[in-house]
Amino acid sequence: MSVLGTNSSEIGMSYLNLLIVQLQNQNPLEPMDNNQMAMQLAQLSQLEQMEHLSSNFAKSLLVQQVDQASGMIGKQVTYFVPGENEPRTGIVSQVVIIRGQPVLGVGNDAVDPTDVIVIQDPTVPPPVLPPSNSSNSSSLADDDEDDDDSLADLVNPTGGGSGTGDEDDELGGLLAAAAAARAYAQTRGTT
């Protein structure tokens, strides 16, 4: 009689059936060792508990993966499609579970989250930092002379920073150029 099964409950049932047959056919003068039977039952119980723990862990992992993937809905992602050399970019519109794994719906593509290389919010442009000032080679962290300037004031020229008007005009020009380049790229179909 085979004791093999595919999971712990099938193994347990096979073991109990085998145990019943052994008890019915044992020699009354040499009965089964109770300690050995108790050890086998304890091992069977441990196997069932480990299988249950493994199943719960797999479910918890899937919930975490789906949660992370659903956080990408509405985000612009850049990803690789197997068999292609160039990455694609699109907005994640949905998350579906295929064969127990979350898959992102991006346009007509089903994208494995592990193929994503860039995630960004399409409504927030990437920050444009001002060019380094050649007359002041110190970093912002080392700037003890002018504590009123913050990084936000430098990046946002309309924020009323304490920089000179020329610096604000230069930064505003850079921001306008970046916005124009982004708009041109979008009209050309590239992002």
C-alpha positions in Angstrom: 0.0 0.0 0.0 1.4 3.4 -1.0 1.4 6.2 1.6 2.3 9.0 -1.0 -0.1 11.9 -1.4 -0.1 15.4 -2.8 -0.7 17.3 0.4 -0.6 16.7 4.2 -4.2 15.8 4.5 -3.9 13.0 1.9 -0.7 11.8 3.5 -2.5 11.8 6.9 -5.5 9.8 5.6 -3.1 7.3 3.9 -1.1 7.0 7.1 -4.3 6.4 9.2 -5.5 3.8 6.8 -2.1 2.0 6.9 -2.1 2.3 10.7 -5.6 0.7 10.9 -4.5 -2.2 8.7 -1.3 -2.6 10.8 -3.3 -2.7 14.0 -5.8 -5.2 12.6 -3.0 -7.5 11.4 -0.5 -7.2 14.2 0.9 -10.1 16.1 -0.8 -9.9 19.6 2.5 -11.3 21.1 4.5 -8.4 19.5 2.3 -5.3 19.3 3.4 -2.1 17.6 5.6 0.2 19.6 3.5 3.0 21.0 6.4 5.5 21.0 7.1 5.0 17.3 3.4 5.5 16.5 3.2 8.7 18.6 6.4 10.0 16.9 4.9 9.4 13.5 1.6 11.1 14.4 3.6 14.1 15.8 5.6 14.3 12.5 2.3 14.2 10.5 0.9 17.0 12.7 4.0 19.1 12.1 3.8 18.5 8.3 0.1 19.7 8.3 1.1 22.8 10.3 4.0 23.7 8.0 1.7 23.2 5.0 -0.9 25.5 6.5 1.8 28.1 7.4 3.2 27.9 3.8 -0.3 28.4 2.4 -0.9 31.4 4.6 2.4 32.9 3.7 1.7 32.5 0.0 -1.7 34.2 0.4 -0.1 37.0 2.4 2.6 37.5 -0.3 0.0 37.6 -3.0 -2.0 40.3 -1.1 1.2 42.3 -0.7 2.1 42.0 -4.4 -1.4 43.0 -5.5 -1.3 46.0 -3.1 2.0 47.1 -4.6 0.8 46.6 -8.1 -2.5 48.4 -7.5 -0.5 51.4 -6.2 0.8 51.7 -9.8 -2.7 52.3 -11.2 -2.7 55.8 -12.9 1.1 55.9 -12.9 3.2 56.2 -16.0 5.5 53.2 -16.2 8.4 52.3 -18.5 8.8 48.6 -19.0 10.5 46.0 -21.2 8.5 43.6 -23.4 10.1 40.2 -23.7 11.7 39.9 -27.1 12.0 43.7 -27.7 15.1 45.8 -27.2 13.4 49.1 -26.6 11.3 49.8 -23.5 7.7 51.0 -23.8 6.0 53.6 -21.8 2.3 53.8 -20.8 -0.2 54.5 -18.0 -1.3 51.5 -15.8 -5.0 51.2 -16.1 -5.7 48.0 -14.2 -4.2 45.1 -12.2 -5.4 41.5 -12.9 -4.4 38.2 -11.3 -3.1 35.7 -13.9 -2.1 32.2 -12.6 -1.8 33.6 -9.1 0.4 36.6 -10.0 -0.5 40.3 -10.4 -0.2 41.6 -13.9 -0.4 45.3 -14.9 -2.7 46.3 -17.7 -0.9 49.0 -19.7 -2.6 49.9 -23.0 -2.9 46.5 -24.8 0.0 45.0 -22.9 -0.1 42.7 -19.9 3.1 43.7 -18.0 4.8 41.7 -15.3 5.6 44.2 -12.5 9.2 42.8 -12.4 9.6 44.1 -16.0 8.9 47.7 -14.9 12.0 49.9 -14.8 10.5 53.4 -14.1 7.4 54.4 -12.3 6.4 58.1 -12.2 3.3 60.2 -11.7 2.3 61.5 -15.1 0.8 64.7 -13.6 4.0 65.8 -11.8 6.8 66.9 -14.0 10.3 65.8 -13.0 12.1 68.4 -10.9 14.5 70.8 -12.7 17.4 71.8 -10.5 19.1 75.2 -11.2 22.6 75.1 -12.7 25.4 75.5 -10.2 26.5 79.1 -9.7 30.1 79.4 -10.8 30.7 82.3 -8.3 29.5 80.2 -5.4 30.9 76.7 -5.5 29.6 75.6 -2.1 26.7 73.2 -1.9 23.3 74.1 -0.4 24.1 72.1 2.7 27.4 74.1 3.2 25.7 77.5 2.5 26.0 79.3 5.9 26.0 82.8 4.4 22.4 82.8 3.1 20.1 80.6 5.2 17.0 82.2 3.7 17.4 80.3 0.4 15.8 76.8 0.4 15.8 74.2 -2.4 12.1 74.9 -2.9 12.8 78.7 -3.3 15.5 77.9 -5.9 13.4 75.5 -7.9 10.2 77.6 -7.8 11.1 81.1 -9.1 7.6 82.5 -8.3 8.0 81.4 -4.7 9.6 84.8 -3.8 13.0 83.4 -2.9 15.7 85.8 -1.8 17.8 85.2 -5.0 18.5 88.1 -7.4 16.1 88.8 -10.2 18.7 87.5 -12.8 18.8 84.1 -11.0 15.0 83.9 -11.0 14.8 84.8 -14.7 17.4 82.2 -15.6 15.6 79.5 -13.6 12.2 80.5 -15.0 13.7 80.2 -18.5 15.0 76.8 -17.7 11.6 75.6 -16.4 9.9 77.0 -19.5 12.4 75.3 -21.8 11.9 72.0 -20.0 8.1 72.4 -20.3 8.3 73.2 -24.0 10.6 70.2 -24.6 8.2 67.9 -22.8 5.2 69.3 -24.7 7.1 68.8 -28.0 8.0 65.2 -27.1 4.3 64.5 -26.3 3.2 65.8 -29.7 5.8 63.6 -31.3 4.4 60.6 -29.5 7.4 60.0 -27.2 7.5 60.6 -23.5 
